[in-house]
Amino acid sequence: MTKHGRMASSRDELLDLYLDWREGAAAVADAYSTWARAPAGEEGRCFAAYTAALDREEAAARSYADVAAIGERLSQQWGAP
């Protein structure tokens, strides 16, 4: 694979990770809303779903940030087009 092919592939991966993170953030907002409106007796279950959504969003954000940092280093090394 050429340098430009690797860069295009990396950009695609970065975009996919960004979209995963944004979807995770939307899921957090939905889970928070559900927890805030939880009927009596359901608060604990809804809170658990909210914290699980937070954990998934955090993992997605970390993956995105890790790949973005690698991309930044590579673009500095290769010279960004």
N, CA, C and O atoms as a Maestro MAE file, in Angstrom:
{
 s_m_m2io_version
 :::
 2.0.0
}

f_m_ct {
 s_m_title
 :::
 protein
 m_atom[324] {
  # First column is atom index #
  i_m_mmod_type
  r_m_x_coord
  r_m_y_coord
  r_m_z_coord
  i_m_residue_number
  s_m_chain_name
  s_m_pdb_residue_name
  s_m_pdb_atom_name
  i_m_atomic_number
  :::
  1 25 0.852 -1.177 0.000 1 A "MET " " N  " 7
  2 3 0.000 0.000 0.000 1 A "MET " " CA " 6
  3 2 0.900 1.243 0.000 1 A "MET " " C  " 6
  4 15 1.911 1.301 0.699 1 A "MET " " O  " 8
  5 25 0.509 2.209 -0.786 2 A "THR " " N  " 7
  6 3 1.289 3.445 -0.866 2 A "THR " " CA " 6
  7 2 1.068 4.298 0.367 2 A "THR " " C  " 6
  8 15 0.152 4.065 1.156 2 A "THR " " O  " 8
  9 25 1.936 5.297 0.512 3 A "LYS " " N  " 7
  10 3 1.799 6.239 1.632 3 A "LYS " " CA " 6
  11 2 0.420 6.896 1.604 3 A "LYS " " C  " 6
  12 15 -0.234 7.015 2.641 3 A "LYS " " O  " 8
  13 25 -0.020 7.319 0.423 4 A "HIS " " N  " 7
  14 3 -1.320 7.994 0.317 4 A "HIS " " CA " 6
  15 2 -2.469 7.028 0.581 4 A "HIS " " C  " 6
  16 15 -3.501 7.418 1.129 4 A "HIS " " O  " 8
  17 25 -2.290 5.771 0.192 5 A "GLY " " N  " 7
  18 3 -3.302 4.754 0.473 5 A "GLY " " CA " 6
  19 2 -3.437 4.499 1.964 5 A "GLY " " C  " 6
  20 15 -4.540 4.356 2.493 5 A "GLY " " O  " 8
  21 25 -2.282 4.447 2.634 6 A "ARG " " N  " 7
  22 3 -2.312 4.265 4.098 6 A "ARG " " CA " 6
  23 2 -2.970 5.458 4.773 6 A "ARG " " C  " 6
  24 15 -3.727 5.294 5.730 6 A "ARG " " O  " 8
  25 25 -2.682 6.660 4.278 7 A "MET " " N  " 7
  26 3 -3.269 7.860 4.879 7 A "MET " " CA " 6
  27 2 -4.776 7.889 4.670 7 A "MET " " C  " 6
  28 15 -5.517 8.268 5.577 7 A "MET " " O  " 8
  29 25 -5.244 7.489 3.480 8 A "ALA " " N  " 7
  30 3 -6.684 7.460 3.213 8 A "ALA " " CA " 6
  31 2 -7.356 6.429 4.111 8 A "ALA " " C  " 6
  32 15 -8.433 6.677 4.652 8 A "ALA " " O  " 8
  33 25 -6.718 5.272 4.267 9 A "SER " " N  " 7
  34 3 -7.256 4.232 5.135 9 A "SER " " CA " 6
  35 2 -7.311 4.723 6.587 9 A "SER " " C  " 6
  36 15 -8.285 4.471 7.297 9 A "SER " " O  " 8
  37 25 -6.276 5.411 7.011 10 A "SER " " N  " 7
  38 3 -6.239 5.957 8.371 10 A "SER " " CA " 6
  39 2 -7.323 7.015 8.573 10 A "SER " " C  " 6
  40 15 -7.944 7.082 9.633 10 A "SER " " O  " 8
  41 25 -7.543 7.838 7.551 11 A "ARG " " N  " 7
  42 3 -8.611 8.844 7.651 11 A "ARG " " CA " 6
  43 2 -9.970 8.172 7.766 11 A "ARG " " C  " 6
  44 15 -10.825 8.613 8.534 11 A "ARG " " O  " 8
  45 25 -10.168 7.102 6.998 12 A "ASP " " N  " 7
  46 3 -11.433 6.368 7.077 12 A "ASP " " CA " 6
  47 2 -11.627 5.776 8.472 12 A "ASP " " C  " 6
  48 15 -12.714 5.851 9.043 12 A "ASP " " O  " 8
  49 25 -10.564 5.188 9.008 13 A "GLU " " N  " 7
  50 3 -10.639 4.618 10.354 13 A "GLU " " CA " 6
  51 2 -10.924 5.710 11.382 13 A "GLU " " C  " 6
  52 15 -11.733 5.515 12.289 13 A "GLU " " O  " 8
  53 25 -10.271 6.840 11.244 14 A "LEU " " N  " 7
  54 3 -10.484 7.948 12.169 14 A "LEU " " CA " 6
  55 2 -11.927 8.440 12.099 14 A "LEU " " C  " 6
  56 15 -12.539 8.722 13.129 14 A "LEU " " O  " 8
  57 25 -12.468 8.543 10.891 15 A "LEU " " N  " 7
  58 3 -13.856 8.963 10.739 15 A "LEU " " CA " 6
  59 2 -14.802 7.954 11.377 15 A "LEU " " C  " 6
  60 15 -15.756 8.340 12.053 15 A "LEU " " O  " 8
  61 25 -14.547 6.666 11.169 16 A "ASP " " N  " 7
  62 3 -15.382 5.634 11.793 16 A "ASP " " CA " 6
  63 2 -15.345 5.738 13.312 16 A "ASP " " C  " 6
  64 15 -16.377 5.630 13.974 16 A "ASP " " O  " 8
  65 25 -14.156 5.948 13.858 17 A "LEU " " N  " 7
  66 3 -14.030 6.072 15.313 17 A "LEU " " CA " 6
  67 2 -14.722 7.331 15.822 17 A "LEU " " C  " 6
  68 15 -15.334 7.317 16.890 17 A "LEU " " O  " 8
  69 25 -14.626 8.408 15.068 18 A "TYR " " N  " 7
  70 3 -15.312 9.643 15.447 18 A "TYR " " CA " 6
  71 2 -16.823 9.412 15.477 18 A "TYR " " C  " 6
  72 15 -17.502 9.829 16.415 18 A "TYR " " O  " 8
  73 25 -17.337 8.756 14.459 19 A "LEU " " N  " 7
  74 3 -18.775 8.483 14.412 19 A "LEU " " CA " 6
  75 2 -19.205 7.565 15.555 19 A "LEU " " C  " 6
  76 15 -20.278 7.750 16.128 19 A "LEU " " O  " 8
  77 25 -18.372 6.580 15.887 20 A "ASP " " N  " 7
  78 3 -18.663 5.723 17.047 20 A "ASP " " CA " 6
  79 2 -18.745 6.548 18.321 20 A "ASP " " C  " 6
  80 15 -19.635 6.346 19.148 20 A "ASP " " O  " 8
  81 25 -17.817 7.475 18.471 21 A "TRP " " N  " 7
  82 3 -17.809 8.332 19.663 21 A "TRP " " CA " 6
  83 2 -19.066 9.200 19.711 21 A "TRP " " C  " 6
  84 15 -19.697 9.314 20.762 21 A "TRP " " O  " 8
  85 25 -19.434 9.811 18.587 22 A "ARG " " N  " 7
  86 3 -20.626 10.670 18.552 22 A "ARG " " CA " 6
  87 2 -21.887 9.859 18.823 22 A "ARG " " C  " 6
  88 15 -22.793 10.334 19.507 22 A "ARG " " O  " 8
  89 25 -21.954 8.643 18.294 23 A "GLU " " N  " 7
  90 3 -23.096 7.772 18.589 23 A "GLU " " CA " 6
  91 2 -23.129 7.427 20.072 23 A "GLU " " C  " 6
  92 15 -24.199 7.377 20.679 23 A "GLU " " O  " 8
  93 25 -21.972 7.193 20.646 24 A "GLY " " N  " 7
  94 3 -21.892 6.925 22.078 24 A "GLY " " CA " 6
  95 2 -22.360 8.115 22.899 24 A "GLY " " C  " 6
  96 15 -23.048 7.954 23.907 24 A "GLY " " O  " 8
  97 25 -21.982 9.314 22.461 25 A "ALA " " N  " 7
  98 3 -22.419 10.524 23.173 25 A "ALA " " CA " 6
  99 2 -23.936 10.685 23.090 25 A "ALA " " C  " 6
  100 15 -24.571 11.093 24.063 25 A "ALA " " O  " 8
  101 25 -24.514 10.369 21.944 26 A "ALA " " N  " 7
  102 3 -25.977 10.439 21.800 26 A "ALA " " CA " 6
  103 2 -26.651 9.402 22.696 26 A "ALA " " C  " 6
  104 15 -27.697 9.670 23.286 26 A "ALA " " O  " 8
  105 25 -26.049 8.226 22.792 27 A "ALA " " N  " 7
  106 3 -26.603 7.183 23.664 27 A "ALA " " CA " 6
  107 2 -26.549 7.621 25.130 27 A "ALA " " C  " 6
  108 15 -27.464 7.321 25.898 27 A "ALA " " O  " 8
  109 25 -25.495 8.321 25.520 28 A "VAL " " N  " 7
  110 3 -25.394 8.847 26.882 28 A "VAL " " CA " 6
  111 2 -26.530 9.830 27.143 28 A "VAL " " C  " 6
  112 15 -27.184 9.768 28.184 28 A "VAL " " O  " 8
  113 25 -26.759 10.728 26.206 29 A "ALA " " N  " 7
  114 3 -27.837 11.714 26.368 29 A "ALA " " CA " 6
  115 2 -29.184 11.022 26.493 29 A "ALA " " C  " 6
  116 15 -30.004 11.408 27.326 29 A "ALA " " O  " 8
  117 25 -29.422 10.005 25.675 30 A "ASP " " N  " 7
  118 3 -30.683 9.263 25.749 30 A "ASP " " CA " 6
  119 2 -30.822 8.538 27.084 30 A "ASP " " C  " 6
  120 15 -31.881 8.568 27.711 30 A "ASP " " O  " 8
  121 25 -29.743 7.888 27.510 31 A "ALA " " N  " 7
  122 3 -29.785 7.149 28.777 31 A "ALA " " CA " 6
  123 2 -29.984 8.094 29.956 31 A "ALA " " C  " 6
  124 15 -30.694 7.762 30.906 31 A "ALA " " O  " 8
  125 25 -29.366 9.261 29.899 32 A "TYR " " N  " 7
  126 3 -29.555 10.247 30.971 32 A "TYR " " CA " 6
  127 2 -31.006 10.703 31.025 32 A "TYR " " C  " 6
  128 15 -31.597 10.806 32.100 32 A "TYR " " O  " 8
  129 25 -31.564 10.970 29.872 33 A "SER " " N  " 7
  130 3 -32.968 11.401 29.801 33 A "SER " " CA " 6
  131 2 -33.895 10.324 30.370 33 A "SER " " C  " 6
  132 15 -34.837 10.623 31.103 33 A "SER " " O  " 8
  133 25 -33.613 9.081 30.023 34 A "THR " " N  " 7
  134 3 -34.421 7.970 30.547 34 A "THR " " CA " 6
  135 2 -34.286 7.878 32.055 34 A "THR " " C  " 6
  136 15 -35.282 7.686 32.753 34 A "THR " " O  " 8
  137 25 -33.087 8.008 32.564 35 A "TRP " " N  " 7
  138 3 -32.858 7.958 34.006 35 A "TRP " " CA " 6
  139 2 -33.565 9.123 34.700 35 A "TRP " " C  " 6
  140 15 -34.172 8.940 35.755 35 A "TRP " " O  " 8
  141 25 -33.489 10.315 34.113 36 A "ALA " " N  " 7
  142 3 -34.118 11.495 34.723 36 A "ALA " " CA " 6
  143 2 -35.630 11.345 34.811 36 A "ALA " " C  " 6
  144 15 -36.254 11.918 35.704 36 A "ALA " " O  " 8
  145 25 -36.228 10.585 33.900 37 A "ARG " " N  " 7
  146 3 -37.679 10.400 33.882 37 A "ARG " " CA " 6
  147 2 -38.102 9.039 34.419 37 A "ARG " " C  " 6
  148 15 -39.259 8.646 34.274 37 A "ARG " " O  " 8
  149 25 -37.175 8.323 35.035 38 A "ALA " " N  " 7
  150 3 -37.459 6.955 35.473 38 A "ALA " " CA " 6
  151 2 -38.591 6.925 36.494 38 A "ALA " " C  " 6
  152 15 -38.616 7.729 37.426 38 A "ALA " " O  " 8
  153 25 -39.522 6.000 36.315 39 A "PRO " " N  " 7
  154 3 -40.588 5.847 37.306 39 A "PRO " " CA " 6
  155 2 -40.024 5.263 38.609 39 A "PRO " " C  " 6
  156 15 -38.951 4.660 38.634 39 A "PRO " " O  " 8
  157 25 -40.760 5.456 39.647 40 A "ALA " " N  " 7
  158 3 -40.354 4.935 40.959 40 A "ALA " " CA " 6
  159 2 -40.060 3.441 40.838 40 A "ALA " " C  " 6
  160 15 -40.820 2.686 40.232 40 A "ALA " " O  " 8
  161 25 -38.963 3.048 41.420 41 A "GLY " " N  " 7
  162 3 -38.559 1.659 41.401 41 A "GLY " " CA " 6
  163 2 -37.666 1.290 40.223 41 A "GLY " " C  " 6
  164 15 -37.055 0.221 40.227 41 A "GLY " " O  " 8
  165 25 -37.581 2.138 39.237 42 A "GLU " " N  " 7
  166 3 -36.755 1.871 38.062 42 A "GLU " " CA " 6
  167 2 -35.473 2.704 38.033 42 A "GLU " " C  " 6
  168 15 -34.648 2.548 37.132 42 A "GLU " " O  " 8
  169 25 -35.305 3.594 39.027 43 A "GLU " " N  " 7
  170 3 -34.151 4.499 39.012 43 A "GLU " " CA " 6
  171 2 -32.827 3.759 38.977 43 A "GLU " " C  " 6
  172 15 -31.926 4.140 38.230 43 A "GLU " " O  " 8
  173 25 -32.697 2.718 39.766 44 A "GLY " " N  " 7
  174 3 -31.441 1.975 39.836 44 A "GLY " " CA " 6
  175 2 -31.086 1.332 38.504 44 A "GLY " " C  " 6
  176 15 -29.940 1.419 38.062 44 A "GLY " " O  " 8
  177 25 -32.044 0.693 37.865 45 A "ARG " " N  " 7
  178 3 -31.808 0.068 36.571 45 A "ARG " " CA " 6
  179 2 -31.447 1.117 35.525 45 A "ARG " " C  " 6
  180 15 -30.532 0.911 34.727 45 A "ARG " " O  " 8
  181 25 -32.155 2.230 35.526 46 A "CYS " " N  " 7
  182 3 -31.890 3.298 34.553 46 A "CYS " " CA " 6
  183 2 -30.541 3.958 34.803 46 A "CYS " " C  " 6
  184 15 -29.841 4.323 33.859 46 A "CYS " " O  " 8
  185 25 -30.173 4.110 36.074 47 A "PHE " " N  " 7
  186 3 -28.862 4.669 36.382 47 A "PHE " " CA " 6
  187 2 -27.753 3.728 35.915 47 A "PHE " " C  " 6
  188 15 -26.734 4.172 35.386 47 A "PHE " " O  " 8
  189 25 -27.958 2.433 36.114 48 A "ALA " " N  " 7
  190 3 -26.967 1.457 35.656 48 A "ALA " " CA " 6
  191 2 -26.808 1.521 34.133 48 A "ALA " " C  " 6
  192 15 -25.694 1.433 33.617 48 A "ALA " " O  " 8
  193 25 -27.915 1.672 33.427 49 A "ALA " " N  " 7
  194 3 -27.846 1.800 31.958 49 A "ALA " " CA " 6
  195 2 -27.117 3.081 31.569 49 A "ALA " " C  " 6
  196 15 -26.345 3.096 30.610 49 A "ALA " " O  " 8
  197 25 -27.363 4.149 32.311 50 A "TYR " " N  " 7
  198 3 -26.689 5.422 32.044 50 A "TYR " " CA " 6
  199 2 -25.184 5.298 32.262 50 A "TYR " " C  " 6
  200 15 -24.405 5.745 31.421 50 A "TYR " " O  " 8
  201 25 -24.765 4.702 33.366 51 A "THR " " N  " 7
  202 3 -23.322 4.583 33.619 51 A "THR " " CA " 6
  203 2 -22.660 3.637 32.615 51 A "THR " " C  " 6
  204 15 -21.504 3.843 32.245 51 A "THR " " O  " 8
  205 25 -23.380 2.605 32.174 52 A "ALA " " N  " 7
  206 3 -22.834 1.719 31.142 52 A "ALA " " CA " 6
  207 2 -22.649 2.492 29.831 52 A "ALA " " C  " 6
  208 15 -21.649 2.307 29.137 52 A "ALA " " O  " 8
  209 25 -23.607 3.352 29.495 53 A "ALA " " N  " 7
  210 3 -23.483 4.182 28.288 53 A "ALA " " CA " 6
  211 2 -22.289 5.136 28.417 53 A "ALA " " C  " 6
  212 15 -21.565 5.369 27.449 53 A "ALA " " O  " 8
  213 25 -22.093 5.679 29.612 54 A "LEU " " N  " 7
  214 3 -20.925 6.543 29.841 54 A "LEU " " CA " 6
  215 2 -19.623 5.782 29.626 54 A "LEU " " C  " 6
  216 15 -18.687 6.298 29.015 54 A "LEU " " O  " 8
  217 25 -19.571 4.554 30.130 55 A "ASP " " N  " 7
  218 3 -18.359 3.742 29.965 55 A "ASP " " CA " 6
  219 2 -18.078 3.462 28.487 55 A "ASP " " C  " 6
  220 15 -16.933 3.544 28.043 55 A "ASP " " O  " 8
  221 25 -19.130 3.129 27.726 56 A "ARG " " N  " 7
  222 3 -18.952 2.864 26.296 56 A "ARG " " CA " 6
  223 2 -18.508 4.125 25.558 56 A "ARG " " C  " 6
  224 15 -17.636 4.066 24.691 56 A "ARG " " O  " 8
  225 25 -19.107 5.259 25.901 57 A "GLU " " N  " 7
  226 3 -18.737 6.523 25.256 57 A "GLU " " CA " 6
  227 2 -17.293 6.877 25.580 57 A "GLU " " C  " 6
  228 15 -16.560 7.345 24.709 57 A "GLU " " O  " 8
  229 25 -16.881 6.661 26.815 58 A "GLU " " N  " 7
  230 3 -15.500 6.946 27.210 58 A "GLU " " CA " 6
  231 2 -14.519 6.063 26.437 58 A "GLU " " C  " 6
  232 15 -13.473 6.536 25.992 58 A "GLU " " O  " 8
  233 25 -14.856 4.784 26.279 59 A "ALA " " N  " 7
  234 3 -13.983 3.881 25.522 59 A "ALA " " CA " 6
  235 2 -13.887 4.320 24.060 59 A "ALA " " C  " 6
  236 15 -12.809 4.290 23.466 59 A "ALA " " O  " 8
  237 25 -15.015 4.724 23.488 60 A "ALA " " N  " 7
  238 3 -15.012 5.190 22.096 60 A "ALA " " CA " 6
  239 2 -14.201 6.473 21.958 60 A "ALA " " C  " 6
  240 15 -13.460 6.642 20.989 60 A "ALA " " O  " 8
  241 25 -14.340 7.370 22.919 61 A "ALA " " N  " 7
  242 3 -13.573 8.619 22.888 61 A "ALA " " CA " 6
  243 2 -12.081 8.337 22.997 61 A "ALA " " C  " 6
  244 15 -11.274 8.974 22.320 61 A "ALA " " O  " 8
  245 25 -11.719 7.398 23.834 62 A "ARG " " N  " 7
  246 3 -10.305 7.049 24.010 62 A "ARG " " CA " 6
  247 2 -9.741 6.440 22.725 62 A "ARG " " C  " 6
  248 15 -8.623 6.766 22.327 62 A "ARG " " O  " 8
  249 25 -10.500 5.568 22.080 63 A "SER " " N  " 7
  250 3 -10.053 4.974 20.818 63 A "SER " " CA " 6
  251 2 -9.851 6.045 19.761 63 A "SER " " C  " 6
  252 15 -8.851 6.041 19.044 63 A "SER " " O  " 8
  253 25 -10.793 6.951 19.670 64 A "TYR " " N  " 7
  254 3 -10.699 8.044 18.702 64 A "TYR " " CA " 6
  255 2 -9.466 8.902 18.990 64 A "TYR " " C  " 6
  256 15 -8.705 9.227 18.078 64 A "TYR " " O  " 8
  257 25 -9.274 9.263 20.241 65 A "ALA " " N  " 7
  258 3 -8.140 10.109 20.616 65 A "ALA " " CA " 6
  259 2 -6.811 9.404 20.351 65 A "ALA " " C  " 6
  260 15 -5.856 10.033 19.895 65 A "ALA " " O  " 8
  261 25 -6.746 8.110 20.631 66 A "ASP " " N  " 7
  262 3 -5.508 7.364 20.406 66 A "ASP " " CA " 6
  263 2 -5.137 7.346 18.922 66 A "ASP " " C  " 6
  264 15 -3.986 7.594 18.562 66 A "ASP " " O  " 8
  265 25 -6.108 7.053 18.070 67 A "VAL " " N  " 7
  266 3 -5.828 6.991 16.632 67 A "VAL " " CA " 6
  267 2 -5.540 8.390 16.087 67 A "VAL " " C  " 6
  268 15 -4.681 8.554 15.220 67 A "VAL " " O  " 8
  269 25 -6.249 9.389 16.587 68 A "ALA " " N  " 7
  270 3 -5.989 10.763 16.145 68 A "ALA " " CA " 6
  271 2 -4.562 11.174 16.500 68 A "ALA " " C  " 6
  272 15 -3.896 11.843 15.710 68 A "ALA " " O  " 8
  273 25 -4.095 10.784 17.670 69 A "ALA " " N  " 7
  274 3 -2.723 11.126 18.076 69 A "ALA " " CA " 6
  275 2 -1.703 10.428 17.177 69 A "ALA " " C  " 6
  276 15 -0.689 11.021 16.809 69 A "ALA " " O  " 8
  277 25 -1.968 9.180 16.827 70 A "ILE " " N  " 7
  278 3 -1.071 8.464 15.916 70 A "ILE " " CA " 6
  279 2 -1.075 9.152 14.557 70 A "ILE " " C  " 6
  280 15 -0.022 9.349 13.950 70 A "ILE " " O  " 8
  281 25 -2.255 9.515 14.084 71 A "GLY " " N  " 7
  282 3 -2.372 10.209 12.805 71 A "GLY " " CA " 6
  283 2 -1.632 11.528 12.798 71 A "GLY " " C  " 6
  284 15 -1.001 11.888 11.803 71 A "GLY " " O  " 8
  285 25 -1.703 12.240 13.886 72 A "GLU " " N  " 7
  286 3 -0.994 13.520 13.998 72 A "GLU " " CA " 6
  287 2 0.512 13.305 13.903 72 A "GLU " " C  " 6
  288 15 1.212 14.027 13.193 72 A "GLU " " O  " 8
  289 25 0.997 12.303 14.628 73 A "ARG " " N  " 7
  290 3 2.443 12.018 14.578 73 A "ARG " " CA " 6
  291 2 2.875 11.616 13.169 73 A "ARG " " C  " 6
  292 15 3.915 12.055 12.677 73 A "ARG " " O  " 8
  293 25 2.062 10.774 12.527 74 A "LEU " " N  " 7
  294 3 2.415 10.332 11.177 74 A "LEU " " CA " 6
  295 2 2.363 11.480 10.173 74 A "LEU " " C  " 6
  296 15 3.221 11.571 9.295 74 A "LEU " " O  " 8
  297 25 1.377 12.346 10.290 75 A "SER " " N  " 7
  298 3 1.295 13.458 9.347 75 A "SER " " CA " 6
  299 2 2.467 14.415 9.527 75 A "SER " " C  " 6
  300 15 2.930 15.021 8.561 75 A "SER " " O  " 8
  301 25 2.943 14.551 10.751 76 A "GLN " " N  " 7
  302 3 4.127 15.391 10.975 76 A "GLN " " CA " 6
  303 2 5.370 14.712 10.403 76 A "GLN " " C  " 6
  304 15 6.252 15.374 9.857 76 A "GLN " " O  " 8
  305 25 5.433 13.395 10.531 77 A "GLN " " N  " 7
  306 3 6.573 12.640 10.026 77 A "GLN " " CA " 6
  307 2 6.588 12.637 8.503 77 A "GLN " " C  " 6
  308 15 7.636 12.854 7.893 77 A "GLN " " O  " 8
  309 25 5.443 12.394 7.888 78 A "TRP " " N  " 7
  310 3 5.364 12.275 6.424 78 A "TRP " " CA " 6
  311 2 5.132 13.608 5.739 78 A "TRP " " C  " 6
  312 15 5.399 13.757 4.547 78 A "TRP " " O  " 8
  313 25 4.642 14.564 6.486 79 A "GLY " " N  " 7
  314 3 4.238 15.817 5.879 79 A "GLY " " CA " 6
  315 2 2.811 15.693 5.371 79 A "GLY " " C  " 6
  316 15 2.547 14.933 4.439 79 A "GLY " " O  " 8
  317 25 1.906 16.418 5.965 80 A "ALA " " N  " 7
  318 3 0.493 16.343 5.575 80 A "ALA " " CA " 6
  319 2 0.311 16.874 4.159 80 A "ALA " " C  " 6
  320 15 0.930 17.869 3.782 80 A "ALA " " O  " 8
  321 25 -0.549 16.204 3.363 81 A "PRO " " N  " 7
  322 3 -0.783 16.691 1.996 81 A "PRO " " CA " 6
  323 2 -1.558 17.985 1.975 81 A "PRO " " C  " 6
  324 15 -1.834 18.522 0.902 81 A "PRO " " O  " 8
  :::
 }
 m_bond[323] {
  # First column is bond index #
  i_m_from
  i_m_to
  i_m_order
  :::
  1 1 2 1
  2 2 3 1
  3 3 4 2
  4 3 5 1
  5 5 6 1
  6 6 7 1
  7 7 8 2
  8 7 9 1
  9 9 10 1
  10 10 11 1
  11 11 12 2
  12 11 13 1
  13 13 14 1
  14 14 15 1
  15 15 16 2
  16 15 17 1
  17 17 18 1
  18 18 19 1
  19 19 20 2
  20 19 21 1
  21 21 22 1
  22 22 23 1
  23 23 24 2
  24 23 25 1
  25 25 26 1
  26 26 27 1
  27 27 28 2
  28 27 29 1
  29 29 30 1
  30 30 31 1
  31 31 32 2
  32 31 33 1
  33 33 34 1
  34 34 35 1
  35 35 36 2
  36 35 37 1
  37 37 38 1
  38 38 39 1
  39 39 40 2
  40 39 41 1
  41 41 42 1
  42 42 43 1
  43 43 44 2
  44 43 45 1
  45 45 46 1
  46 46 47 1
  47 47 48 2
  48 47 49 1
  49 49 50 1
  50 50 51 1
  51 51 52 2
  52 51 53 1
  53 53 54 1
  54 54 55 1
  55 55 56 2
  56 55 57 1
  57 57 58 1
  58 58 59 1
  59 59 60 2
  60 59 61 1
  61 61 62 1
  62 62 63 1
  63 63 64 2
  64 63 65 1
  65 65 66 1
  66 66 67 1
  67 67 68 2
  68 67 69 1
  69 69 70 1
  70 70 71 1
  71 71 72 2
  72 71 73 1
  73 73 74 1
  74 74 75 1
  75 75 76 2
  76 75 77 1
  77 77 78 1
  78 78 79 1
  79 79 80 2
  80 79 81 1
  81 81 82 1
  82 82 83 1
  83 83 84 2
  84 83 85 1
  85 85 86 1
  86 86 87 1
  87 87 88 2
  88 87 89 1
  89 89 90 1
  90 90 91 1
  91 91 92 2
  92 91 93 1
  93 93 94 1
  94 94 95 1
  95 95 96 2
  96 95 97 1
  97 97 98 1
  98 98 99 1
  99 99 100 2
  100 99 101 1
  101 101 102 1
  102 102 103 1
  103 103 104 2
  104 103 105 1
  105 105 106 1
  106 106 107 1
  107 107 108 2
  108 107 109 1
  109 109 110 1
  110 110 111 1
  111 111 112 2
  112 111 113 1
  113 113 114 1
  114 114 115 1
  115 115 116 2
  116 115 117 1
  117 117 118 1
  118 118 119 1
  119 119 120 2
  120 119 121 1
  121 121 122 1
  122 122 123 1
  123 123 124 2
  124 123 125 1
  125 125 126 1
  126 126 127 1
  127 127 128 2
  128 127 129 1
  129 129 130 1
  130 130 131 1
  131 131 132 2
  132 131 133 1
  133 133 134 1
  134 134 135 1
  135 135 136 2
  136 135 137 1
  137 137 138 1
  138 138 139 1
  139 139 140 2
  140 139 141 1
  141 141 142 1
  142 142 143 1
  143 143 144 2
  144 143 145 1
  145 145 146 1
  146 146 147 1
  147 147 148 2
  148 147 149 1
  149 149 150 1
  150 150 151 1
  151 151 152 2
  152 151 153 1
  153 153 154 1
  154 154 155 1
  155 155 156 2
  156 155 157 1
  157 157 158 1
  158 158 159 1
  159 159 160 2
  160 159 161 1
  161 161 162 1
  162 162 163 1
  163 163 164 2
  164 163 165 1
  165 165 166 1
  166 166 167 1
  167 167 168 2
  168 167 169 1
  169 169 170 1
  170 170 171 1
  171 171 172 2
  172 171 173 1
  173 173 174 1
  174 174 175 1
  175 175 176 2
  176 175 177 1
  177 177 178 1
  178 178 179 1
  179 179 180 2
  180 179 181 1
  181 181 182 1
  182 182 183 1
  183 183 184 2
  184 183 185 1
  185 185 186 1
  186 186 187 1
  187 187 188 2
  188 187 189 1
  189 189 190 1
  190 190 191 1
  191 191 192 2
  192 191 193 1
  193 193 194 1
  194 194 195 1
  195 195 196 2
  196 195 197 1
  197 197 198 1
  198 198 199 1
  199 199 200 2
  200 199 201 1
  201 201 202 1
  202 202 203 1
  203 203 204 2
  204 203 205 1
  205 205 206 1
  206 206 207 1
  207 207 208 2
  208 207 209 1
  209 209 210 1
  210 210 211 1
  211 211 212 2
  212 211 213 1
  213 213 214 1
  214 214 215 1
  215 215 216 2
  216 215 217 1
  217 217 218 1
  218 218 219 1
  219 219 220 2
  220 219 221 1
  221 221 222 1
  222 222 223 1
  223 223 224 2
  224 223 225 1
  225 225 226 1
  226 226 227 1
  227 227 228 2
  228 227 229 1
  229 229 230 1
  230 230 231 1
  231 231 232 2
  232 231 233 1
  233 233 234 1
  234 234 235 1
  235 235 236 2
  236 235 237 1
  237 237 238 1
  238 238 239 1
  239 239 240 2
  240 239 241 1
  241 241 242 1
  242 242 243 1
  243 243 244 2
  244 243 245 1
  245 245 246 1
  246 246 247 1
  247 247 248 2
  248 247 249 1
  249 249 250 1
  250 250 251 1
  251 251 252 2
  252 251 253 1
  253 253 254 1
  254 254 255 1
  255 255 256 2
  256 255 257 1
  257 257 258 1
  258 258 259 1
  259 259 260 2
  260 259 261 1
  261 261 262 1
  262 262 263 1
  263 263 264 2
  264 263 265 1
  265 265 266 1
  266 266 267 1
  267 267 268 2
  268 267 269 1
  269 269 270 1
  270 270 271 1
  271 271 272 2
  272 271 273 1
  273 273 274 1
  274 274 275 1
  275 275 276 2
  276 275 277 1
  277 277 278 1
  278 278 279 1
  279 279 280 2
  280 279 281 1
  281 281 282 1
  282 282 283 1
  283 283 284 2
  284 283 285 1
  285 285 286 1
  286 286 287 1
  287 287 288 2
  288 287 289 1
  289 289 290 1
  290 290 291 1
  291 291 292 2
  292 291 293 1
  293 293 294 1
  294 294 295 1
  295 295 296 2
  296 295 297 1
  297 297 298 1
  298 298 299 1
  299 299 300 2
  300 299 301 1
  301 301 302 1
  302 302 303 1
  303 303 304 2
  304 303 305 1
  305 305 306 1
  306 306 307 1
  307 307 308 2
  308 307 309 1
  309 309 310 1
  310 310 311 1
  311 311 312 2
  312 311 313 1
  313 313 314 1
  314 314 315 1
  315 315 316 2
  316 315 317 1
  317 317 318 1
  318 318 319 1
  319 319 320 2
  320 319 321 1
  321 321 322 1
  322 322 323 1
  323 323 324 2
  :::
 }
}
